[in-house]
Amino acid sequence: MRHCPRSRSRNASRVCTDGRRTDGRKIERSYTIRHIPGAAFVAHIAVIQDELGHHSDATLSYRGVHVSISSSDLGGYVAEHDIELARRIESAASAHSAR
C-alpha cells in the first residue's frame, strides 16, 4: 500500500496513486462494485472500523461504494489512525474485487 501524503493546507487536494483523494482534512475513495457485493464490502468496512475503534462514512450505491474518512483529532486534520483505516479498507476492497 502506498502512503498518500498529508497536507495541512485547506486548499490542497492530492490524488494518491491508489485512487484515494485527500484535502488534508479527510481521505476519500470511490470504488466500483456491484450493489450486493458492495453491501458485503460495506459490512466488512464496519467490522474493520469496530476493530480500530475509528469510524468513517461509507455510502452504498447501485454500482459503487464511496468512503470518506475524517477525524476531529488534530484540529480536524488527517491523523495516523485515518491512514491506517484507509489502508485496511483498501485491503478489504481487494478481497471484494472492488476497483
N, C-alpha and C positions, 0 to 999 in steps of 0.2 A: 504494500500500500504506500503510495507516495504521500508525502506531507504537503498539505495546502498552506501556503504562507498566511500568517495572520497579519492584520492591519489594524492600527488604532485610528486611522483616518476615517471620518464619517463618510466621505465621498469616494473612498477607494472601493473598487469592486474587482475581485480576481476570479478567474475561472481556473480551476485546478485541472491537471492533466487527466484526472479520472472523472471529470464531469461535474464535480461539486463546484458550487459558487459561494464565495464569501464576500461580505462587505465589512468584515471586522467585527460585526455585532451578531451575525448568525451565519450558519453554514446551511446551504440548501442544495438539494439534488432532486431531479425528477427521473424516475425510472419508467421504462416502457415494459409493461407486463399486462397480460390479460386479467380480467376482473376477478375470477375465482382464485387463480394463483396469486393475484395481488392481495387478496384478502388474507391468504395464508402468510404472505410476506409481512403484512401489517401486524398480524398476530405474533410473528417471530420478532418483529421490532419491539413489540410491547414486552416480550419476555426479556430481551436484551436491556430495555430501559429499566425494568424492575431489578435485574441483576446489578446494574450500575447505580441504581438509585438516582437516575437522572432521566428526565422525560423530554420528549420533543413532540412536535406536531407532525402527524402523518395523515395525508389526505388520499383516499382511495377514489379513483375514477374508473370509468369503463375500460380504458386502455393504459392505465398507469397509476403510479404512486408518487406523491410528492412529499418530501421530508424537509422540515425546517427545524434546525437545532439552534437554540439560543440559551443564554444564561444571564441571570441577574447578577451573578458573581462578577467581580472586577469591573463594576460600573456598567455592566451590560455587554462587555467585550467578549469575544470568543475565548474560552478557557480550555485548559488541557482536557478536562472531562468532556467537553463538547467534541474535541478532536477524537478522543477515544470512542465516544458513542458513534461518531461518523465512521470511524474505521470498522467498528463491529457491524454497523448497518451495511456497509459496503461488502463485507464478507458474507453476510446473510443474503444480500442481493445476488451474489454469485451462486449461492446454494439454491436459490429460487429461479435462476435463469432470467433475472431482471436485467435489462440493459439500460 
